[in-house]
Amino acid sequence: MEDDKLFLSIYEQKDETEWDEFIQKKSINGTFLQMRRFLNYHPTSRFADASCIVRNSKEEIVAVCPACLKTEGDQKILYSHMGSTYGGIIIDEAWYKAHKLLHILEFMENKWREEGIDQVVLKQTPSIFARTSQDLMEYCFYYLGYSSHKELNLYVDFDRYNDDILSEFTRRKRRNIYACEKAGCTWRKINSIEEVNQFHRLLSMTLEKYGKNPVHTVEELYDFISERLRKECEIYGIYKEEEMIAGSMIFYFHHAKVAHTQYLCANPKYDKISPMSYTYYAMLCEMKKKGLRKVSWGIVTEDLGRYLNDGLVDSKEAFGSSYGLNLTYQKKIGL
């Protein structure tokens, strides 16, 4: 096999530009979520970064793995970077061939084993966000003895949608849209830190009923839309008489022409008119106008996919959604 000699090194700050160029220009499954430009917003103390780079004999990057190291009991576990929605192993397009991919995965596993890693947990980029199908990746993990858990993701595929977006909604969802329009609700993009603060308060209110807090601070969200992720992230609000009553934060995967709703929130005080339904509708109209192909709503499962959230899946199905899987692979590799 050509270039079958591989070398693994731990990521260092000097690798940042080369790493990001590899993700953006050469990989089949890399997105901005695995770029250092995104990952580096985390304080260095937040995670024990164990990201690594695989090079061939020509010193060219053929794979990277944004990762973190955690000790749980007496187990040393390498996780996909826990500061990103997806991480996993990112592969060079030229190496996305069955035997080459197996060679890389076996090499990385052996190196991790030599470093005393007991277990590997890799949350891979779903096919909807990748440049090509991830079926080969899925098979190679299976071939090497990895187990997996599956989470159900719902998304809208405009190729399967009518031009009249509302015609894809259930009758109840259409009534919700009409109620919001009658109440004078409007949808607009958020730009200022004051507006981001309002959005964050609304998000905190929504997550509180699940016993959770927002992952990001107000300052981090503002940094995303104003500097770090200007082209990949936007926040929108639904307003009633200048009061923000619902909102959404959207990530853009431009290479795949896919938008993903990272956050959705609404003030329960206005549940009677369902501003969340109007958020979905306004978002779909905006994303279609932008020329995107798909809009991902996120997962509708809990507890690593073992539990299907009936209310959530029913609600998202009511918008004419399609189905996809998010896969996480794991394997005990310790000696």
GIQUIWO-V506803 format. One record per pair of residues at least 24 apart in sequence whose C-alpha atoms are under 10 Angstrom apart, sorted by sequence separation. I is the first residue (numbers start at 0). J is the second residue. D is the distance in whole Angstrom. If there is no record, write none. Layout:
i=I j=J d=D
i=I j=J d=D
This chain:
i=15 j=39 d=10
i=63 j=87 d=9
i=64 j=88 d=5
i=65 j=89 d=8
i=121 j=145 d=10
i=193 j=217 d=9
i=195 j=219 d=10
i=196 j=220 d=9
i=224 j=248 d=10
i=244 j=268 d=9
i=245 j=269 d=9
i=258 j=282 d=10
i=296 j=320 d=9
i=298 j=322 d=10
i=303 j=327 d=9
i=63 j=88 d=6
i=64 j=89 d=6
i=120 j=145 d=9
i=122 j=147 d=9
i=127 j=152 d=10
i=192 j=217 d=8
i=195 j=220 d=7
i=196 j=221 d=9
i=244 j=269 d=7
i=258 j=283 d=10
i=295 j=320 d=9
i=298 j=323 d=9
i=62 j=88 d=7
i=63 j=89 d=5
i=64 j=90 d=9
i=119 j=145 d=9
i=120 j=146 d=10
i=121 j=147 d=9
i=122 j=148 d=10
i=192 j=218 d=8
i=195 j=221 d=6
i=232 j=258 d=9
i=234 j=260 d=10
i=244 j=270 d=10
i=294 j=320 d=9
i=295 j=321 d=9
i=297 j=323 d=10
i=298 j=324 d=9
i=12 j=39 d=10
i=38 j=65 d=9
i=50 j=77 d=9
i=62 j=89 d=5
i=63 j=90 d=7
i=120 j=147 d=9
i=125 j=152 d=10
i=127 j=154 d=9
i=194 j=221 d=9
i=231 j=258 d=9
i=232 j=259 d=10
i=233 j=260 d=10
i=234 j=261 d=10
i=236 j=263 d=10
i=237 j=264 d=10
i=295 j=322 d=10
i=298 j=325 d=8
i=49 j=77 d=8
i=50 j=78 d=10
i=61 j=89 d=9
i=62 j=90 d=5
i=63 j=91 d=9
i=192 j=220 d=9
i=193 j=221 d=9
i=220 j=248 d=9
i=232 j=260 d=10
i=234 j=262 d=9
i=235 j=263 d=10
i=236 j=264 d=9
i=237 j=265 d=9
i=245 j=273 d=9
i=246 j=274 d=9
i=247 j=275 d=9
i=258 j=286 d=7
i=293 j=321 d=10
i=295 j=323 d=9
i=297 j=325 d=9
i=48 j=77 d=10
i=49 j=78 d=9
i=50 j=79 d=9
i=61 j=90 d=6
i=62 j=91 d=6
i=192 j=221 d=6
i=195 j=224 d=9
i=232 j=261 d=9
i=234 j=263 d=10
i=236 j=265 d=10
i=244 j=273 d=10
i=245 j=274 d=6
i=246 j=275 d=8
i=257 j=286 d=9
i=33 j=63 d=9
i=35 j=65 d=9
i=47 j=77 d=10
i=48 j=78 d=10
i=49 j=79 d=9
i=50 j=80 d=8
i=60 j=90 d=9
i=61 j=91 d=5
i=62 j=92 d=10
i=191 j=221 d=8
i=192 j=222 d=9
i=239 j=269 d=10
i=244 j=274 d=7
i=245 j=275 d=6
i=256 j=286 d=10
i=33 j=64 d=9
i=34 j=65 d=9
i=48 j=79 d=10
i=49 j=80 d=8
i=60 j=91 d=8
i=61 j=92 d=8
i=190 j=221 d=8
i=244 j=275 d=9
i=245 j=276 d=10
i=246 j=277 d=10
i=247 j=278 d=7
i=33 j=65 d=7
i=48 j=80 d=8
i=59 j=91 d=10
i=61 j=93 d=8
i=62 j=94 d=9
i=104 j=136 d=10
i=189 j=221 d=10
i=192 j=224 d=10
i=245 j=277 d=9
i=246 j=278 d=7
i=247 j=279 d=9
i=29 j=62 d=10
i=32 j=65 d=10
i=33 j=66 d=10
i=47 j=80 d=9
i=48 j=81 d=9
i=61 j=94 d=7
i=87 j=120 d=8
i=88 j=121 d=7
i=191 j=224 d=9
i=192 j=225 d=9
i=245 j=278 d=7
i=246 j=279 d=10
i=249 j=282 d=9
i=256 j=289 d=9
i=257 j=290 d=9
i=258 j=291 d=7
i=263 j=296 d=9
i=18 j=52 d=8
i=26 j=60 d=10
i=29 j=63 d=9
i=46 j=80 d=8
i=47 j=81 d=10
i=48 j=82 d=10
i=61 j=95 d=10
i=77 j=111 d=8
i=87 j=121 d=5
i=88 j=122 d=9
i=89 j=123 d=8
i=101 j=135 d=10
i=105 j=139 d=10
i=190 j=224 d=8
i=191 j=225 d=9
i=244 j=278 d=10
i=256 j=290 d=8
i=257 j=291 d=6
i=258 j=292 d=8
i=259 j=293 d=8
i=260 j=294 d=8
i=261 j=295 d=9
i=262 j=296 d=9
i=25 j=60 d=9
i=26 j=61 d=8
i=46 j=81 d=8
i=76 j=111 d=10
i=86 j=121 d=7
i=87 j=122 d=5
i=88 j=123 d=7
i=89 j=124 d=8
i=100 j=135 d=9
i=101 j=136 d=9
i=104 j=139 d=8
i=105 j=140 d=10
i=108 j=143 d=10
i=189 j=224 d=9
i=190 j=225 d=8
i=239 j=274 d=10
i=247 j=282 d=8
i=251 j=286 d=10
i=256 j=291 d=5
i=257 j=292 d=6
i=258 j=293 d=6
i=259 j=294 d=6
i=260 j=295 d=6
i=261 j=296 d=8
i=262 j=297 d=9
i=283 j=318 d=10
i=25 j=61 d=9
i=26 j=62 d=8
i=45 j=81 d=10
i=46 j=82 d=8
i=52 j=88 d=10
i=85 j=121 d=9
i=86 j=122 d=6
i=87 j=123 d=5
i=88 j=124 d=9
i=95 j=131 d=10
i=100 j=136 d=8
i=104 j=140 d=8
i=198 j=234 d=8
i=238 j=274 d=9
i=246 j=282 d=10
i=255 j=291 d=8
i=256 j=292 d=5
i=257 j=293 d=5
i=258 j=294 d=5
i=259 j=295 d=5
i=260 j=296 d=5
i=261 j=297 d=7
i=279 j=315 d=9
i=25 j=62 d=10
i=26 j=63 d=9
i=45 j=82 d=9
i=51 j=88 d=10
i=52 j=89 d=10
i=53 j=90 d=10
i=85 j=122 d=6
i=86 j=123 d=6
i=87 j=124 d=7
i=101 j=138 d=10
i=102 j=139 d=10
i=198 j=235 d=9
i=237 j=274 d=7
i=255 j=292 d=8
i=256 j=293 d=7
i=257 j=294 d=6
i=258 j=295 d=6
i=259 j=296 d=6
i=260 j=297 d=7
i=10 j=48 d=9
i=11 j=49 d=10
i=14 j=52 d=9
i=21 j=59 d=10
i=62 j=100 d=10
i=84 j=122 d=8
i=85 j=123 d=6
i=86 j=124 d=7
i=92 j=130 d=9
i=95 j=133 d=10
i=97 j=135 d=7
i=101 j=139 d=6
i=105 j=143 d=8
i=198 j=236 d=7
i=237 j=275 d=9
i=253 j=291 d=8
i=255 j=293 d=9
i=256 j=294 d=9
i=257 j=295 d=7
i=258 j=296 d=9
i=259 j=297 d=7
i=276 j=314 d=9
i=280 j=318 d=8
i=9 j=48 d=9
i=10 j=49 d=7
i=11 j=50 d=9
i=21 j=60 d=7
i=61 j=100 d=10
i=75 j=114 d=10
i=76 j=115 d=9
i=77 j=116 d=7
i=83 j=122 d=10
i=84 j=123 d=9
i=85 j=124 d=5
i=92 j=131 d=9
i=96 j=135 d=8
i=97 j=136 d=9
i=100 j=139 d=7
i=101 j=140 d=8
i=104 j=143 d=8
i=195 j=234 d=8
i=197 j=236 d=9
i=252 j=291 d=9
i=276 j=315 d=10
i=279 j=318 d=8
i=9 j=49 d=7
i=10 j=50 d=5
i=11 j=51 d=9
i=21 j=61 d=8
i=22 j=62 d=9
i=75 j=115 d=7
i=76 j=116 d=6
i=77 j=117 d=8
i=78 j=118 d=9
i=79 j=119 d=8
i=80 j=120 d=10
i=84 j=124 d=9
i=85 j=125 d=8
i=95 j=135 d=8
i=96 j=136 d=9
i=100 j=140 d=10
i=194 j=234 d=9
i=195 j=235 d=9
i=205 j=245 d=10
i=237 j=277 d=8
i=251 j=291 d=9
i=9 j=50 d=6
i=10 j=51 d=5
i=11 j=52 d=10
i=21 j=62 d=9
i=22 j=63 d=8
i=41 j=82 d=7
i=62 j=103 d=8
i=74 j=115 d=9
i=75 j=116 d=5
i=76 j=117 d=6
i=77 j=118 d=6
i=78 j=119 d=6
i=79 j=120 d=6
i=80 j=121 d=9
i=81 j=122 d=9
i=95 j=136 d=8
i=97 j=138 d=9
i=98 j=139 d=9
i=101 j=142 d=9
i=194 j=235 d=10
i=195 j=236 d=9
i=237 j=278 d=7
i=276 j=317 d=10
i=8 j=50 d=9
i=9 j=51 d=4
i=10 j=52 d=6
i=17 j=59 d=10
i=18 j=60 d=8
i=21 j=63 d=9
i=38 j=80 d=9
i=40 j=82 d=9
i=41 j=83 d=10
i=61 j=103 d=8
i=62 j=104 d=9
i=74 j=116 d=8
i=75 j=117 d=5
i=76 j=118 d=5
i=77 j=119 d=5
i=78 j=120 d=5
i=79 j=121 d=5
i=80 j=122 d=9
i=97 j=139 d=7
i=101 j=143 d=8
i=194 j=236 d=9
i=201 j=243 d=8
i=236 j=278 d=8
i=276 j=318 d=9
i=8 j=51 d=6
i=9 j=52 d=6
i=10 j=53 d=10
i=17 j=60 d=8
i=38 j=81 d=10
i=39 j=82 d=9
i=64 j=107 d=9
i=74 j=117 d=6
i=75 j=118 d=7
i=76 j=119 d=6
i=77 j=120 d=6
i=78 j=121 d=6
i=79 j=122 d=6
i=190 j=233 d=9
i=201 j=244 d=8
i=202 j=245 d=9
i=235 j=278 d=9
i=251 j=294 d=9
i=7 j=51 d=7
i=8 j=52 d=5
i=9 j=53 d=9
i=18 j=62 d=10
i=38 j=82 d=7
i=63 j=107 d=10
i=73 j=117 d=9
i=74 j=118 d=7
i=75 j=119 d=9
i=76 j=120 d=7
i=77 j=121 d=8
i=78 j=122 d=8
i=79 j=123 d=8
i=189 j=233 d=7
i=190 j=234 d=8
i=201 j=245 d=7
i=202 j=246 d=8
i=237 j=281 d=9
i=250 j=294 d=10
i=7 j=52 d=6
i=8 j=53 d=7
i=18 j=63 d=8
i=37 j=82 d=9
i=38 j=83 d=7
i=62 j=107 d=10
i=188 j=233 d=7
i=189 j=234 d=5
i=190 j=235 d=9
i=197 j=242 d=9
i=198 j=243 d=7
i=201 j=246 d=8
i=202 j=247 d=9
i=236 j=281 d=10
i=249 j=294 d=9
i=250 j=295 d=10
i=6 j=52 d=8
i=7 j=53 d=5
i=8 j=54 d=8
i=33 j=79 d=10
i=37 j=83 d=9
i=70 j=116 d=10
i=90 j=136 d=9
i=188 j=234 d=6
i=189 j=235 d=5
i=197 j=243 d=7
i=198 j=244 d=9
i=235 j=281 d=10
i=249 j=295 d=10
i=6 j=53 d=6
i=7 j=54 d=6
i=33 j=80 d=8
i=69 j=116 d=10
i=70 j=117 d=10
i=187 j=234 d=9
i=188 j=235 d=4
i=189 j=236 d=7
i=197 j=244 d=10
i=198 j=245 d=8
i=199 j=246 d=9
i=235 j=282 d=9
i=249 j=296 d=10
i=5 j=53 d=7
i=6 j=54 d=5
i=7 j=55 d=9
i=32 j=80 d=10
i=55 j=103 d=10
i=68 j=116 d=9
i=88 j=136 d=10
i=187 j=235 d=6
i=188 j=236 d=6
i=189 j=237 d=10
i=198 j=246 d=7
i=5 j=54 d=6
i=6 j=55 d=6
i=33 j=82 d=9
i=34 j=83 d=10
i=54 j=103 d=10
i=186 j=235 d=7
i=187 j=236 d=6
i=188 j=237 d=9
i=194 j=243 d=9
i=197 j=246 d=10
i=198 j=247 d=8
i=213 j=262 d=9
i=4 j=54 d=9
i=5 j=55 d=5
i=6 j=56 d=8
i=32 j=82 d=9
i=33 j=83 d=7
i=53 j=103 d=8
i=186 j=236 d=6
i=187 j=237 d=7
i=198 j=248 d=9
i=4 j=55 d=6
i=5 j=56 d=6
i=32 j=83 d=6
i=33 j=84 d=9
i=68 j=119 d=10
i=185 j=236 d=8
i=186 j=237 d=5
i=187 j=238 d=8
i=2 j=54 d=9
i=3 j=55 d=7
i=4 j=56 d=6
i=5 j=57 d=9
i=6 j=58 d=8
i=31 j=83 d=10
i=32 j=84 d=7
i=33 j=85 d=7
i=34 j=86 d=10
i=185 j=237 d=6
i=186 j=238 d=6
i=2 j=55 d=6
i=3 j=56 d=8
i=4 j=57 d=9
i=5 j=58 d=9
i=6 j=59 d=10
i=7 j=60 d=10
i=10 j=63 d=9
i=32 j=85 d=7
i=33 j=86 d=6
i=53 j=106 d=9
i=66 j=119 d=10
i=67 j=120 d=10
i=184 j=237 d=6
i=185 j=238 d=5
i=186 j=239 d=9
i=1 j=55 d=9
i=2 j=56 d=6
i=5 j=59 d=10
i=6 j=60 d=9
i=9 j=63 d=10
i=10 j=64 d=9
i=32 j=86 d=7
i=33 j=87 d=9
i=53 j=107 d=8
i=66 j=120 d=9
i=184 j=238 d=5
i=185 j=239 d=7
i=1 j=56 d=9
i=2 j=57 d=8
i=5 j=60 d=10
i=6 j=61 d=10
i=7 j=62 d=9
i=8 j=63 d=10
i=9 j=64 d=10
i=10 j=65 d=9
i=30 j=85 d=9
i=33 j=88 d=10
i=52 j=107 d=10
i=66 j=121 d=9
i=183 j=238 d=8
i=184 j=239 d=5
i=185 j=240 d=9
i=2 j=58 d=10
i=5 j=61 d=9
i=7 j=63 d=9
i=10 j=66 d=10
i=29 j=85 d=9
i=30 j=86 d=9
i=33 j=89 d=9
i=51 j=107 d=9
i=65 j=121 d=10
i=183 j=239 d=6
i=184 j=240 d=8
i=185 j=241 d=9
i=187 j=243 d=10
i=2 j=59 d=10
i=29 j=86 d=9
i=64 j=121 d=9
i=182 j=239 d=7
i=183 j=240 d=8
i=184 j=241 d=9
i=186 j=243 d=9
i=189 j=246 d=9
i=206 j=263 d=10
i=28 j=86 d=10
i=29 j=87 d=9
i=179 j=237 d=10
i=182 j=240 d=9
i=184 j=242 d=10
i=185 j=243 d=9
i=188 j=246 d=10
i=189 j=247 d=10
i=205 j=263 d=8
i=206 j=264 d=8
i=28 j=87 d=9
i=29 j=88 d=9
i=30 j=89 d=9
i=180 j=239 d=10
i=184 j=243 d=10
i=186 j=245 d=9
i=187 j=246 d=9
i=188 j=247 d=10
i=189 j=248 d=10
i=205 j=264 d=6
i=206 j=265 d=10
i=28 j=88 d=8
i=29 j=89 d=6
i=179 j=239 d=9
i=184 j=244 d=9
i=186 j=246 d=9
i=188 j=248 d=10
i=202 j=262 d=8
i=204 j=264 d=8
i=205 j=265 d=6
i=28 j=89 d=6
i=29 j=90 d=8
i=202 j=263 d=7
i=203 j=264 d=9
i=204 j=265 d=8
i=205 j=266 d=7
i=27 j=89 d=7
i=28 j=90 d=7
i=29 j=91 d=9
i=201 j=263 d=9
i=202 j=264 d=5
i=204 j=266 d=7
i=205 j=267 d=8
i=26 j=89 d=6
i=27 j=90 d=6
i=28 j=91 d=8
i=201 j=264 d=6
i=202 j=265 d=7
i=204 j=267 d=9
i=25 j=89 d=10
i=26 j=90 d=5
i=27 j=91 d=6
i=28 j=92 d=9
i=200 j=264 d=10
i=201 j=265 d=6
i=202 j=266 d=9
i=25 j=90 d=8
i=26 j=91 d=4
i=27 j=92 d=5
i=198 j=263 d=10
i=199 j=264 d=9
i=201 j=266 d=6
i=25 j=91 d=6
i=26 j=92 d=5
i=27 j=93 d=9
i=198 j=264 d=8
i=200 j=266 d=10
i=201 j=267 d=10
i=22 j=89 d=7
i=24 j=91 d=9
i=25 j=92 d=6
i=26 j=93 d=8
i=27 j=94 d=9
i=198 j=265 d=9
i=21 j=89 d=9
i=22 j=90 d=9
i=24 j=92 d=9
i=25 j=93 d=8
i=26 j=94 d=9
i=27 j=95 d=8
i=21 j=90 d=9
i=22 j=91 d=8
i=26 j=95 d=9
i=21 j=91 d=8
i=184 j=272 d=10
i=185 j=274 d=10
i=179 j=269 d=10
i=182 j=272 d=8
i=184 j=274 d=8
i=33 j=124 d=9
i=181 j=272 d=9
i=186 j=277 d=9
i=32 j=124 d=10
i=179 j=271 d=10
i=180 j=272 d=9
i=185 j=277 d=9
i=186 j=278 d=8
i=178 j=271 d=9
i=179 j=272 d=6
i=184 j=277 d=8
i=185 j=278 d=10
i=29 j=123 d=10
i=30 j=124 d=8
i=178 j=272 d=6
i=179 j=273 d=7
i=180 j=274 d=10
i=184 j=278 d=10
i=187 j=281 d=9
i=28 j=123 d=9
i=29 j=124 d=7
i=175 j=270 d=10
i=177 j=272 d=9
i=178 j=273 d=8
i=179 j=274 d=7
i=186 j=281 d=7
i=3 j=99 d=8
i=28 j=124 d=6
i=175 j=271 d=9
i=176 j=272 d=8
i=178 j=274 d=9
i=179 j=275 d=10
i=185 j=281 d=9
i=186 j=282 d=9
i=2 j=99 d=10
i=5 j=102 d=9
i=6 j=103 d=10
i=27 j=124 d=10
i=28 j=125 d=8
i=175 j=272 d=6
i=176 j=273 d=8
i=179 j=276 d=9
i=180 j=277 d=8
i=0 j=98 d=9
i=1 j=99 d=9
i=4 j=102 d=10
i=5 j=103 d=8
i=28 j=126 d=8
i=30 j=128 d=7
i=174 j=272 d=9
i=175 j=273 d=6
i=176 j=274 d=8
i=179 j=277 d=7
i=0 j=99 d=8
i=3 j=102 d=8
i=4 j=103 d=10
i=7 j=106 d=9
i=27 j=126 d=10
i=28 j=127 d=10
i=29 j=128 d=8
i=30 j=129 d=8
i=174 j=273 d=10
i=175 j=274 d=8
i=176 j=275 d=9
i=178 j=277 d=9
i=179 j=278 d=10
i=186 j=285 d=10
i=3 j=103 d=9
i=6 j=106 d=9
i=7 j=107 d=8
i=28 j=128 d=7
i=29 j=129 d=7
i=30 j=130 d=9
i=175 j=275 d=9
i=176 j=276 d=6
i=177 j=277 d=9
i=5 j=106 d=8
i=6 j=107 d=9
i=27 j=128 d=10
i=28 j=129 d=4
i=29 j=130 d=8
i=156 j=257 d=9
i=172 j=273 d=9
i=175 j=276 d=6
i=176 j=277 d=5
i=0 j=102 d=10
i=4 j=106 d=10
i=5 j=107 d=9
i=8 j=110 d=10
i=27 j=129 d=6
i=28 j=130 d=6
i=155 j=257 d=10
i=174 j=276 d=10
i=175 j=277 d=7
i=176 j=278 d=9
i=7 j=110 d=8
i=26 j=129 d=9
i=27 j=130 d=5
i=28 j=131 d=7
i=154 j=257 d=10
i=155 j=258 d=10
i=173 j=276 d=9
i=176 j=279 d=9
i=6 j=110 d=9
i=7 j=111 d=10
i=26 j=130 d=8
i=27 j=131 d=6
i=28 j=132 d=9
i=154 j=258 d=9
i=172 j=276 d=7
i=173 j=277 d=9
i=176 j=280 d=7
i=27 j=132 d=9
i=28 j=133 d=8
i=154 j=259 d=9
i=171 j=276 d=10
i=172 j=277 d=9
i=176 j=281 d=9
i=27 j=133 d=9
i=154 j=260 d=10
i=172 j=279 d=10
i=173 j=280 d=9
i=168 j=276 d=10
i=172 j=280 d=9
i=168 j=280 d=9
i=165 j=280 d=8
i=164 j=280 d=8
i=164 j=281 d=10
i=165 j=283 d=10
i=164 j=283 d=8
i=165 j=284 d=10
i=164 j=284 d=7
i=163 j=284 d=10
i=128 j=251 d=10
i=129 j=252 d=9
i=164 j=287 d=10
i=128 j=252 d=7
i=130 j=254 d=7
i=131 j=255 d=9
i=127 j=252 d=10
i=128 j=253 d=9
i=129 j=254 d=8
i=130 j=255 d=6
i=162 j=287 d=9
i=128 j=254 d=8
i=129 j=255 d=7
i=157 j=283 d=9
i=128 j=255 d=6
i=127 j=255 d=7
i=128 j=256 d=8
i=129 j=257 d=10
i=155 j=283 d=8
i=126 j=255 d=10
i=127 j=256 d=10
i=128 j=257 d=7
i=157 j=286 d=10
i=127 j=257 d=8
i=128 j=258 d=9
i=157 j=287 d=7
i=128 j=259 d=9
i=82 j=214 d=9
i=157 j=290 d=10
i=159 j=292 d=10
i=157 j=291 d=8
i=158 j=292 d=7
i=159 j=293 d=10
i=156 j=291 d=9
i=157 j=292 d=6
i=158 j=293 d=8
i=156 j=292 d=6
i=157 j=293 d=6
i=155 j=292 d=8
i=156 j=293 d=5
i=157 j=294 d=8
i=155 j=293 d=5
i=156 j=294 d=7
i=154 j=293 d=7
i=155 j=294 d=5
i=156 j=295 d=9
i=154 j=294 d=5
i=155 j=295 d=6
i=153 j=294 d=9
i=154 j=295 d=4
i=155 j=296 d=8
i=153 j=295 d=6
i=154 j=296 d=5
i=172 j=314 d=9
i=152 j=295 d=8
i=153 j=296 d=6
i=154 j=297 d=7
i=152 j=296 d=7
i=153 j=297 d=6
i=154 j=298 d=9
i=173 j=317 d=10
i=152 j=297 d=5
i=153 j=298 d=6
i=169 j=314 d=10
i=172 j=317 d=7
i=173 j=318 d=9
i=151 j=297 d=8
i=152 j=298 d=4
i=153 j=299 d=7
i=171 j=317 d=9
i=172 j=318 d=8
i=150 j=297 d=10
i=151 j=298 d=5
i=152 j=299 d=6
i=168 j=315 d=10
i=169 j=316 d=9
i=170 j=317 d=9
i=150 j=298 d=6
i=151 j=299 d=6
i=152 j=300 d=8
i=168 j=316 d=9
i=169 j=317 d=5
i=150 j=299 d=8
i=151 j=300 d=6
i=168 j=317 d=6
i=169 j=318 d=7
i=150 j=300 d=6
i=151 j=301 d=9
i=167 j=317 d=8
i=168 j=318 d=5
i=169 j=319 d=8
i=149 j=300 d=9
i=150 j=301 d=8
i=167 j=318 d=6
i=168 j=319 d=6
i=150 j=302 d=9
i=151 j=303 d=10
i=166 j=318 d=9
i=167 j=319 d=5
i=168 j=320 d=9
i=150 j=303 d=7
i=151 j=304 d=7
i=165 j=318 d=8
i=166 j=319 d=9
i=167 j=320 d=9
i=149 j=303 d=7
i=150 j=304 d=4
i=164 j=318 d=9
i=165 j=319 d=10
i=148 j=303 d=6
i=149 j=304 d=6
i=150 j=305 d=8
i=164 j=319 d=9
i=147 j=303 d=10
i=148 j=304 d=7
i=149 j=305 d=8
i=150 j=306 d=9
i=151 j=307 d=8
i=148 j=305 d=8
i=150 j=307 d=9
i=153 j=312 d=8
i=160 j=319 d=8
i=152 j=312 d=9
i=155 j=315 d=9
i=159 j=319 d=9
i=160 j=320 d=9
i=151 j=312 d=9
i=154 j=315 d=8
i=155 j=316 d=9
i=159 j=320 d=10
i=153 j=315 d=7
i=154 j=316 d=9
i=159 j=321 d=9
i=152 j=315 d=10
i=153 j=316 d=8
i=155 j=318 d=8
i=156 j=319 d=9
i=157 j=320 d=10
i=154 j=318 d=9
i=155 j=319 d=7
i=156 j=320 d=7
i=128 j=293 d=10
i=153 j=318 d=10
i=154 j=319 d=9
i=155 j=320 d=5
i=156 j=321 d=7
i=127 j=293 d=8
i=153 j=319 d=10
i=154 j=320 d=5
i=155 j=321 d=6
i=156 j=322 d=10
i=127 j=294 d=10
i=128 j=295 d=10
i=153 j=320 d=6
i=154 j=321 d=5
i=155 j=322 d=9
i=127 j=295 d=9
i=152 j=320 d=10
i=153 j=321 d=6
i=154 j=322 d=6
i=152 j=321 d=8
i=153 j=322 d=5
i=154 j=323 d=8
i=152 j=322 d=6
i=153 j=323 d=6
i=151 j=322 d=7
i=152 j=323 d=5
i=153 j=324 d=9
i=151 j=323 d=6
i=152 j=324 d=6
i=150 j=323 d=8
i=151 j=324 d=5
i=152 j=325 d=7
i=41 j=215 d=10
i=149 j=323 d=10
i=150 j=324 d=6
i=151 j=325 d=6
i=149 j=324 d=6
i=150 j=325 d=5
i=151 j=326 d=9
i=148 j=324 d=10
i=149 j=325 d=6
i=150 j=326 d=7
i=84 j=261 d=9
i=148 j=325 d=8
i=149 j=326 d=5
i=150 j=327 d=9
i=41 j=219 d=9
i=147 j=325 d=10
i=148 j=326 d=6
i=149 j=327 d=7
i=40 j=219 d=8
i=147 j=326 d=6
i=148 j=327 d=6
i=149 j=328 d=9
i=146 j=326 d=10
i=147 j=327 d=5
i=148 j=328 d=7
i=146 j=327 d=8
i=147 j=328 d=4
i=148 j=329 d=9
i=40 j=222 d=9
i=145 j=327 d=10
i=146 j=328 d=6
i=147 j=329 d=6
i=40 j=223 d=9
i=145 j=328 d=6
i=146 j=329 d=5
i=147 j=330 d=9
i=144 j=328 d=10
i=145 j=329 d=5
i=146 j=330 d=6
i=144 j=329 d=9
i=145 j=330 d=5
i=146 j=331 d=10
i=37 j=223 d=9
i=144 j=330 d=7
i=145 j=331 d=8
i=40 j=227 d=8
i=141 j=328 d=9
i=143 j=330 d=9
i=144 j=331 d=9
i=145 j=332 d=10
i=39 j=227 d=10
i=140 j=328 d=7
i=137 j=326 d=9
i=140 j=329 d=9
i=37 j=227 d=7
i=137 j=327 d=10
i=140 j=330 d=9
i=36 j=227 d=7
i=37 j=228 d=7
i=137 j=328 d=9
i=36 j=228 d=8
i=127 j=323 d=8
i=31 j=228 d=9
i=126 j=323 d=8
i=127 j=324 d=9
i=125 j=323 d=8
i=126 j=324 d=8
i=127 j=325 d=9
i=32 j=231 d=10
i=125 j=324 d=7
i=126 j=325 d=8
i=31 j=231 d=8
i=125 j=325 d=5
i=126 j=326 d=10
i=124 j=325 d=8
i=125 j=326 d=7
i=123 j=325 d=8
i=124 j=326 d=8
i=125 j=327 d=10
i=122 j=325 d=8
i=123 j=326 d=6
i=124 j=327 d=9
i=122 j=326 d=6
i=123 j=327 d=6
i=121 j=326 d=9
i=122 j=327 d=4
i=123 j=328 d=8
i=121 j=327 d=5
i=122 j=328 d=6
i=120 j=327 d=7
i=121 j=328 d=5
i=122 j=329 d=9
i=120 j=328 d=6
i=121 j=329 d=6
i=119 j=328 d=8
i=120 j=329 d=4
i=121 j=330 d=9
i=119 j=329 d=5
i=120 j=330 d=7
i=118 j=329 d=7
i=119 j=330 d=5
i=120 j=331 d=9
i=118 j=330 d=6
i=119 j=331 d=6
i=117 j=330 d=9
i=118 j=331 d=4
i=119 j=332 d=7
i=117 j=331 d=6
i=118 j=332 d=5
i=119 j=333 d=9
i=116 j=331 d=9
i=117 j=332 d=5
i=118 j=333 d=7
i=116 j=332 d=7
i=117 j=333 d=4
i=115 j=332 d=9
i=116 j=333 d=6
i=117 j=334 d=8
i=32 j=250 d=9
i=115 j=333 d=7
i=116 j=334 d=9
i=31 j=250 d=10
i=112 j=331 d=10
i=113 j=332 d=10
i=114 j=333 d=10
i=115 j=334 d=8
i=31 j=251 d=9
i=32 j=252 d=9
i=112 j=332 d=6
i=113 j=333 d=9
i=30 j=251 d=10
i=31 j=252 d=8
i=111 j=332 d=8
i=112 j=333 d=6
i=113 j=334 d=9
i=30 j=252 d=7
i=31 j=253 d=10
i=108 j=330 d=10
i=111 j=333 d=9
i=112 j=334 d=7
i=30 j=253 d=9
i=109 j=332 d=8
i=30 j=254 d=8
i=108 j=332 d=7
i=109 j=333 d=10
i=29 j=254 d=10
i=30 j=255 d=9
i=108 j=333 d=10
i=23 j=254 d=9
i=85 j=325 d=9
i=87 j=327 d=9
i=85 j=326 d=10
i=86 j=327 d=10
i=87 j=328 d=9
i=85 j=327 d=9
i=79 j=327 d=9
i=79 j=328 d=10
i=78 j=329 d=9
i=77 j=329 d=10
i=76 j=330 d=10
i=76 j=331 d=9
i=76 j=332 d=10
i=74 j=331 d=10
i=76 j=333 d=10
i=75 j=333 d=9
i=74 j=333 d=9
